């Protein structure tokens, strides 16, 4: 019996060992360089001066705030939209219709392709501004507000929303379809409105799907590089883009700054993993 339980872990062990070593070695290398040990650039000591330096830089603080803003807003909107879509799917008269599969399509689309879709739709010369101009809803194509490369990060948020909402929908739908509908009906019979019954009875039962979905989406949006790099604002930049800027600098002395920013993102990731593990422990109990 024990051998059967251990079998999946033994089969995954070769892949997990390789990936674990690569991740561990990468974090150790980044940590050493962030502490100033980078012999290639003539840096051989260890100190916290690079962490202190980035914490004093306005660019870093703006990037940190902007990264949290983009990750939080996109994750919250994706989860809310995911709950809404999951409710619609559960109450769909035909459980196996095409819509039950189409909503999963964005999950398999790479983020770079999603960026191209948002860019072609929402840029000042994109499909939506042209369509609104043809319909007479705008005086000119350029009158459409810029939703890409904007300081509010709207294009970045919409990209993460388009990609993240189906993931949240899938997570919530899996639990929602197995909830006894009698609980909702009992709340209605006791005098609760539909909204109160949903928020008081159904929504708490969806926590095992809502919280992990939010954490996964937040972690990815916080650490993702390609989306904000391609359609994000030049200032403020997200932390991954800021780290990349330091990393590709012709001055090798800038490398420790890049690694310090990366270690900050790793610390945030470990914090999210801790929150997730605590949530899963509570869910088991």
Beta strands, then each sheet from edge to edge (+ up, - down):
end
